[in-house]
Amino acid sequence: MNEKKMTGDEHYETMIAEENICINENIVYDKPHDALYSTPMHYCPGCGHGVVHRLIAEVVEELGIIHDVIGVAPVGCSVLAYNYLNIDMSEAAHGRASAVATGIKRVLPDKYVFSYQGDGDLAAIGTGETIHTCNRGENILVIFINNGIYGMTGGQMAPTTLANMKSSTSPFGRDVQTMGYPLKITELVAQLPGTYYVTRQSVHKAVNVRKTKKAIMNGFLYQKENKGTCFIEVVSNCPSNWKMSPVESNKWLDENMLPFYPLGDIKIPSNSSKNNGE
């Protein structure tokens, strides 16, 4: 008569324990065990940063380079990368990540070196460092997260903010006559002879996540060839500063960001048949 009736959650947990469902052979998708910390995410729900972090960790583990890779994260949401990636990381001043990565690579040429930067960092205060790093053909990988806005500091207009797109500093929308046009930094660096591999991908759908992982894999592998800078743009969302739910922001990204920032490979090595944009 006094027997306690189990809740749905308690029944589910009891069933899992009794049937021993959570055993290794039943796990089809697990977190990278060595390259990714078990740290609760600080990012806003729906943000693409966490997905890209995981992809970097997966690639590092699969290539077996966890002890030979060094990442550089500057100011902005991207600075949180070293809270999650269990690899050697260095923090850089705002916009200076590719310059710091250049120094690390020149001192330690056998290491795999990458910078992880947002659009406000890489394409605004860091425009000079970015362009000259690519123009010199520094043998590093630059991973560039483009969500069209300053994410950490309050949602101000960034160089990548679309025309007529609202932000905290363009509340009526970006007026290109007074504020200039959105900057397609990836197409710009692709024209430089120092870049070896340049691509634009996204992580808002499963198929795009797979393509982005291939791009990151390529970016690390191409460092072995010592032929120049690899540059990967990842078009992402920012639900909090776009004032949308995660689902709404993914839909908005599809309908607004991607027509202006089309996905696909922009520059690939001439002897390569890879094309992640297919």
N, C-alpha and C positions, 0 to 999 in steps of 0.2 A: 504493500500500500504506500510505503514511503519511498519507493524507488524513484530516483531522479530521472526525469526524461531528458535525454541528450538533445542539445541544440543541433542545428544542421552542421555547423562548423565542427563541433565535437564528434559528431557521427562520421564526418568526412575524414578527420584526422585519425580516428580509431580504425576506419576501414583501410586507410593507407598503411597504418602500422601493422595491421593484421595480415594484409595481403602482400606486404613488402614490395610495394610498387616502386619506391624510390631506390632502386638498385642500379648499379652502373650500366648494366646491359639494356636497361629501359630508358636511359637518358639519351635524348636525341639532340639536345642543344644545351650546352653547359658553358659557364663563363671561363675565359682563359685563366688557368690556375696560377700561373706564375707572373704574367705581365700585367695583370689587372688586380688592384687591391679590392677587397670586399668593403668598400667605403660607400655609405649611403650617398646618393646623388644630391648635390647642391643645386643642380640646374632646375629651371622651372619645368613643370610637366609639359611634355610634348616637344621640348627642345631637342635639336639634332646633335648637340655637342656630345651627349652621352653615347649616341650610336657611333659617332666617328671615333671616340675614345676606344670603344670596344673593338672596332675594326683595326685600329692601330695595334692594339694588344694582340689580337688574333694573328695579324700578319707577322708581328715580331716573334711570336711563339712558333708559328709554322715555319718561319725561316731559320729559327734557332739562333737569333742574334740578340737575345735579351741582354747579354753582357757586352755587346758591341755596338749598341745604339744609344745615341744621346739626343734628347729633345730640348728645344728651347721654347719657352712660353713667355709672352710679354704681359702687358696690362690689358685688362678686359676680362670677359667671361672665360677666354682661353687660358687665363693664368691658373685656373683651377685644375688644369690637366695633370699637374704633378701630384695632386691628391689621389688620383686614380691609377695612373700608369706607374707600374713598379719597374721603372727603368731610370737610368741616370737622366736627371733633368736640370736645366739651368733657367733661371728667370732673367728676363731682359727688361730694360727700360722701355717705355711705351714707344712702339714703332721700330725698335732696334733689334728685333729678334733675328732677322736674316743677317745683320752685321755680326751679332754674337755667334750665330751658327757658322758664319764664314771663318771667324777666328778659331773656333773649336775644330773645324774640319781641317784647316791649314796646319794646326798643331798636331792633330791626331788624324791623319789622312786615311788610316785604315778603319776608322769608325764609321758607322752609318749615322749621319747627322740630319735632323729635320727641325724645322720651325713650325709652330702651330699657332696661327694668328687669325684674328677676326678682321672684318672689313674696316672698322673704325681705326684699328691699329695699322694694318698692312697698307690700306689704300688711302689713308689720310695723313696722320703724322709720320707714318713710315713709308710714304711713297718714294722718297729719294733712296732710302736703303733698299727697298724692294727692286726698283728699276736698276740700280747700279749693281746689286747682287746678281740679278739675271743677266745684265749686260756683260759682266765679267765672266759669266758662265761658271759661277762657283758650284762645286760638285756636291750640292745639298738638295734636300727635298723640302719644298715649301708647301704646307697644307693650309689653305686659305678658306675660312668659313665665312660665307657671305649671306647674312640675313637682312641686308638692306637697312641696318639701323645700328645705333650704338646701344648694345644690350645691357651692359652693366651699370651705366651711369645715368639712366633715366629715359632712354628712347629718343635721343636727339637724331637729327638728320645726319646721315653718313654720306660719303662720296657715292655709295652704291644705292642710296635711296631713289626709288623710281620717281619719274615725273608725276606730279599731282598726289604723290603718296604723303599721307599725314604723319607727322612726328611731333615730339614735344617742342621742337624749334621750327617746325613748319606746320602749324596747326591747321592751316587752310590748304595744305598740300604743297609739294615742292614746285615752285615756280621757276622754270628753267631760264626765264629771261633775267631773273635777279639772282638765282641760286646756282645756276649752271646745270649742266646735264649729268645724269648718272655716269659714273666712270666704269667702263669695261676694262678693268685692269688686266684681266686674263688675256684678252685679245691683244692688249698693248704689249705685254711681255712676250707673247708668242712671236712677235715680229723681231725680237732681239736675237742676234746670232748666238748668244750665250745660252739660250734655253734649248734643252734637248727633248723634253717631253712636257707638253702642256695639255691639260684636259679640264673639263667642267662636268661635275657629276652632282648627285643629290642623295639624300637618305630618307626621303619622305614616303617611299614605297619599297616593298621588299625587293623588287627587281632592280631598283636603283641602288639599294644597299649592296647588292652583289656586285654591281658594276663599280661602285666606289671602292669596294674592297680590292677588286682587281687592279684598279688604278693605283691604290696605295702600295700594293704588292709590286707593281711595275716601278713605281717611284723609288722604292728601296733597291730593287734589283738593278736598275739602271745606274746606280751609284758605282757599281763594280766596273762599269765601262769608262768612268771618268770622262764623260763627254759634255758635261754641262749641267745646268740647273733643271730640276724637275719641279713642275708647278701644278698643283692640284687644287682647283676651286671646288668647294662643296656648297651649293646653294641650299640654304637651310631656312627654317622658320624661326620666329621669335613671338610665340603666342602672347606673352605678357605685354610686350611693348607694341605689338600689333593690335592689342585689345581684342583678342579672339580666343576661342577655345582651340585646343590642339587640332581637332578635326577641321574646324573652320580655317585655321591657318594653313594646313596642308592643301586644302582646296584653293585658298587664295594664292598660295605659292604656285600651284599648277596653272591657274588662270591668269596670273599677273607677272610673277617673277620669271617663269620659264620662257614666256614669249620674248622677253627682253634679254634674258640670260640663257640661251638655248644650251641644252646638254650635249655632250659628246667630246671627242678628241679634237683638239685644235691644231696640235703639232705633235707628230710622232716621229721616232727615228726612221730614217729612210730605209733602213734594212729590216724594219719590223713590220709584221703583218698584224700586230695587235690593234684592235680598235674597240675601245670600251664603250663607244657611243652607239654602236650598232644596236 
